[in-house]
Amino acid sequence: MTSIRLLSAAALLALATSASATSFVVTTDAVVNAVAATSDATSDVTSSFDDDKIVLAARDDAASFVASAGDIRGAQLEAAFKHIRSAQPQLAASDLQLAQAILAL
């Protein structure tokens, strides 16, 4: 009877460890993909707009936007978002990603 309990406990421990490892891998993949998407958006924006006056003028607004988690949206930042999206309509980046890219200039 004791050996059955011990074997059952070992099997449950093995299953729990496997589930945790799988969860970790899925979480890690999600984080890596999110970082890659942000990096791609940042690269696209920074390489195209690093000397653009409209985008550069929005740096302070972008800092406020990022620091406030999107609650503060300045007029210059809105103009930069519109300018970037009209110049690169294929760019699929969120406002936060664009603001971070503007800060990276």
Rosetta constraint file for C-alpha pairs under 8 A:
AtomPair CA 1 CA 5 HARMONIC 6.52 0.50
AtomPair CA 2 CA 6 HARMONIC 6.17 0.50
AtomPair CA 3 CA 7 HARMONIC 5.97 0.50
AtomPair CA 4 CA 8 HARMONIC 6.01 0.50
AtomPair CA 5 CA 9 HARMONIC 6.06 0.50
AtomPair CA 6 CA 10 HARMONIC 6.17 0.50
AtomPair CA 7 CA 11 HARMONIC 6.18 0.50
AtomPair CA 8 CA 12 HARMONIC 6.21 0.50
AtomPair CA 9 CA 13 HARMONIC 6.13 0.50
AtomPair CA 10 CA 14 HARMONIC 6.18 0.50
AtomPair CA 11 CA 15 HARMONIC 6.24 0.50
AtomPair CA 12 CA 16 HARMONIC 6.08 0.50
AtomPair CA 13 CA 17 HARMONIC 6.12 0.50
AtomPair CA 14 CA 18 HARMONIC 6.21 0.50
AtomPair CA 15 CA 19 HARMONIC 6.17 0.50
AtomPair CA 16 CA 20 HARMONIC 6.18 0.50
AtomPair CA 17 CA 21 HARMONIC 6.18 0.50
AtomPair CA 18 CA 22 HARMONIC 6.18 0.50
AtomPair CA 19 CA 23 HARMONIC 6.10 0.50
AtomPair CA 20 CA 24 HARMONIC 6.09 0.50
AtomPair CA 21 CA 25 HARMONIC 6.22 0.50
AtomPair CA 22 CA 26 HARMONIC 6.23 0.50
AtomPair CA 23 CA 27 HARMONIC 6.10 0.50
AtomPair CA 24 CA 28 HARMONIC 5.97 0.50
AtomPair CA 25 CA 29 HARMONIC 6.07 0.50
AtomPair CA 26 CA 30 HARMONIC 6.25 0.50
AtomPair CA 27 CA 31 HARMONIC 6.26 0.50
AtomPair CA 28 CA 32 HARMONIC 6.08 0.50
AtomPair CA 29 CA 33 HARMONIC 6.06 0.50
AtomPair CA 30 CA 34 HARMONIC 6.18 0.50
AtomPair CA 31 CA 35 HARMONIC 6.17 0.50
AtomPair CA 32 CA 36 HARMONIC 6.07 0.50
AtomPair CA 33 CA 37 HARMONIC 6.16 0.50
AtomPair CA 34 CA 38 HARMONIC 6.28 0.50
AtomPair CA 35 CA 39 HARMONIC 6.00 0.50
AtomPair CA 36 CA 40 HARMONIC 6.03 0.50
AtomPair CA 37 CA 41 HARMONIC 6.19 0.50
AtomPair CA 38 CA 42 HARMONIC 6.01 0.50
AtomPair CA 38 CA 93 HARMONIC 7.63 0.50
AtomPair CA 38 CA 97 HARMONIC 5.87 0.50
AtomPair CA 39 CA 43 HARMONIC 6.03 0.50
AtomPair CA 40 CA 44 HARMONIC 6.15 0.50
AtomPair CA 41 CA 45 HARMONIC 6.16 0.50
AtomPair CA 41 CA 91 HARMONIC 7.28 0.50
AtomPair CA 41 CA 92 HARMONIC 7.62 0.50
AtomPair CA 41 CA 93 HARMONIC 5.99 0.50
AtomPair CA 41 CA 97 HARMONIC 6.73 0.50
AtomPair CA 41 CA 98 HARMONIC 7.10 0.50
AtomPair CA 41 CA 101 HARMONIC 7.18 0.50
AtomPair CA 42 CA 46 HARMONIC 5.84 0.50
AtomPair CA 42 CA 97 HARMONIC 7.01 0.50
AtomPair CA 42 CA 98 HARMONIC 6.95 0.50
AtomPair CA 42 CA 100 HARMONIC 7.20 0.50
AtomPair CA 42 CA 101 HARMONIC 4.43 0.50
AtomPair CA 42 CA 102 HARMONIC 7.90 0.50
AtomPair CA 42 CA 104 HARMONIC 7.53 0.50
AtomPair CA 43 CA 47 HARMONIC 5.92 0.50
AtomPair CA 43 CA 101 HARMONIC 7.59 0.50
AtomPair CA 44 CA 48 HARMONIC 6.28 0.50
AtomPair CA 44 CA 91 HARMONIC 7.99 0.50
AtomPair CA 45 CA 49 HARMONIC 5.81 0.50
AtomPair CA 45 CA 50 HARMONIC 7.74 0.50
AtomPair CA 45 CA 84 HARMONIC 7.69 0.50
AtomPair CA 45 CA 98 HARMONIC 7.39 0.50
AtomPair CA 45 CA 101 HARMONIC 6.24 0.50
AtomPair CA 45 CA 102 HARMONIC 7.44 0.50
AtomPair CA 46 CA 50 HARMONIC 5.30 0.50
AtomPair CA 46 CA 101 HARMONIC 6.26 0.50
AtomPair CA 46 CA 102 HARMONIC 7.05 0.50
AtomPair CA 46 CA 104 HARMONIC 7.03 0.50
AtomPair CA 46 CA 105 HARMONIC 5.75 0.50
AtomPair CA 49 CA 55 HARMONIC 6.73 0.50
AtomPair CA 50 CA 55 HARMONIC 7.95 0.50
AtomPair CA 50 CA 56 HARMONIC 7.49 0.50
AtomPair CA 50 CA 105 HARMONIC 5.69 0.50
AtomPair CA 51 CA 56 HARMONIC 7.15 0.50
AtomPair CA 52 CA 56 HARMONIC 6.08 0.50
AtomPair CA 53 CA 57 HARMONIC 5.94 0.50
AtomPair CA 54 CA 58 HARMONIC 6.72 0.50
AtomPair CA 54 CA 76 HARMONIC 7.52 0.50
AtomPair CA 54 CA 79 HARMONIC 7.31 0.50
AtomPair CA 54 CA 80 HARMONIC 5.82 0.50
AtomPair CA 54 CA 83 HARMONIC 7.65 0.50
AtomPair CA 55 CA 59 HARMONIC 7.21 0.50
AtomPair CA 55 CA 77 HARMONIC 7.66 0.50
AtomPair CA 55 CA 80 HARMONIC 4.99 0.50
AtomPair CA 55 CA 83 HARMONIC 7.87 0.50
AtomPair CA 55 CA 84 HARMONIC 7.89 0.50
AtomPair CA 55 CA 102 HARMONIC 6.82 0.50
AtomPair CA 56 CA 102 HARMONIC 7.21 0.50
AtomPair CA 56 CA 105 HARMONIC 7.63 0.50
AtomPair CA 57 CA 76 HARMONIC 6.65 0.50
AtomPair CA 58 CA 62 HARMONIC 5.95 0.50
AtomPair CA 58 CA 76 HARMONIC 4.93 0.50
AtomPair CA 58 CA 77 HARMONIC 4.77 0.50
AtomPair CA 58 CA 80 HARMONIC 6.40 0.50
AtomPair CA 58 CA 102 HARMONIC 7.49 0.50
AtomPair CA 59 CA 63 HARMONIC 6.20 0.50
AtomPair CA 59 CA 77 HARMONIC 7.58 0.50
AtomPair CA 59 CA 102 HARMONIC 6.14 0.50
AtomPair CA 59 CA 103 HARMONIC 5.81 0.50
AtomPair CA 60 CA 64 HARMONIC 6.40 0.50
AtomPair CA 61 CA 65 HARMONIC 6.07 0.50
AtomPair CA 61 CA 72 HARMONIC 7.87 0.50
AtomPair CA 61 CA 73 HARMONIC 6.80 0.50
AtomPair CA 61 CA 74 HARMONIC 5.26 0.50
AtomPair CA 61 CA 75 HARMONIC 7.81 0.50
AtomPair CA 61 CA 76 HARMONIC 6.60 0.50
AtomPair CA 61 CA 77 HARMONIC 5.47 0.50
AtomPair CA 62 CA 66 HARMONIC 6.12 0.50
AtomPair CA 62 CA 73 HARMONIC 7.96 0.50
AtomPair CA 62 CA 74 HARMONIC 7.92 0.50
AtomPair CA 62 CA 77 HARMONIC 6.07 0.50
AtomPair CA 62 CA 99 HARMONIC 4.87 0.50
AtomPair CA 62 CA 100 HARMONIC 7.11 0.50
AtomPair CA 62 CA 102 HARMONIC 6.71 0.50
AtomPair CA 62 CA 103 HARMONIC 6.52 0.50
AtomPair CA 63 CA 67 HARMONIC 6.00 0.50
AtomPair CA 63 CA 99 HARMONIC 7.39 0.50
AtomPair CA 63 CA 100 HARMONIC 7.95 0.50
AtomPair CA 63 CA 103 HARMONIC 6.73 0.50
AtomPair CA 64 CA 68 HARMONIC 5.98 0.50
AtomPair CA 64 CA 72 HARMONIC 6.08 0.50
AtomPair CA 64 CA 73 HARMONIC 7.59 0.50
AtomPair CA 65 CA 69 HARMONIC 6.10 0.50
AtomPair CA 65 CA 70 HARMONIC 4.78 0.50
AtomPair CA 65 CA 71 HARMONIC 6.38 0.50
AtomPair CA 65 CA 72 HARMONIC 4.97 0.50
AtomPair CA 65 CA 73 HARMONIC 5.76 0.50
AtomPair CA 65 CA 74 HARMONIC 7.76 0.50
AtomPair CA 65 CA 96 HARMONIC 7.65 0.50
AtomPair CA 65 CA 99 HARMONIC 7.10 0.50
AtomPair CA 66 CA 70 HARMONIC 5.98 0.50
AtomPair CA 66 CA 96 HARMONIC 6.55 0.50
AtomPair CA 66 CA 99 HARMONIC 6.67 0.50
AtomPair CA 66 CA 100 HARMONIC 6.94 0.50
AtomPair CA 68 CA 72 HARMONIC 6.06 0.50
AtomPair CA 69 CA 96 HARMONIC 7.85 0.50
AtomPair CA 70 CA 96 HARMONIC 6.92 0.50
AtomPair CA 73 CA 77 HARMONIC 6.67 0.50
AtomPair CA 73 CA 78 HARMONIC 6.94 0.50
AtomPair CA 74 CA 78 HARMONIC 6.34 0.50
AtomPair CA 75 CA 79 HARMONIC 6.21 0.50
AtomPair CA 76 CA 80 HARMONIC 6.16 0.50
AtomPair CA 77 CA 81 HARMONIC 6.14 0.50
AtomPair CA 77 CA 99 HARMONIC 7.79 0.50
AtomPair CA 78 CA 82 HARMONIC 6.24 0.50
AtomPair CA 79 CA 83 HARMONIC 6.05 0.50
AtomPair CA 80 CA 84 HARMONIC 5.97 0.50
AtomPair CA 81 CA 85 HARMONIC 6.07 0.50
AtomPair CA 81 CA 95 HARMONIC 7.34 0.50
AtomPair CA 81 CA 98 HARMONIC 7.27 0.50
AtomPair CA 82 CA 86 HARMONIC 6.06 0.50
AtomPair CA 83 CA 87 HARMONIC 6.15 0.50
AtomPair CA 84 CA 88 HARMONIC 5.98 0.50
AtomPair CA 85 CA 89 HARMONIC 5.12 0.50
AtomPair CA 85 CA 91 HARMONIC 6.95 0.50
AtomPair CA 93 CA 97 HARMONIC 5.85 0.50
AtomPair CA 93 CA 98 HARMONIC 6.37 0.50
AtomPair CA 94 CA 98 HARMONIC 6.28 0.50
AtomPair CA 95 CA 99 HARMONIC 6.08 0.50
AtomPair CA 96 CA 100 HARMONIC 6.14 0.50
AtomPair CA 97 CA 101 HARMONIC 6.14 0.50
AtomPair CA 98 CA 102 HARMONIC 6.15 0.50
AtomPair CA 99 CA 103 HARMONIC 6.32 0.50
AtomPair CA 100 CA 104 HARMONIC 6.33 0.50
AtomPair CA 101 CA 105 HARMONIC 6.71 0.50
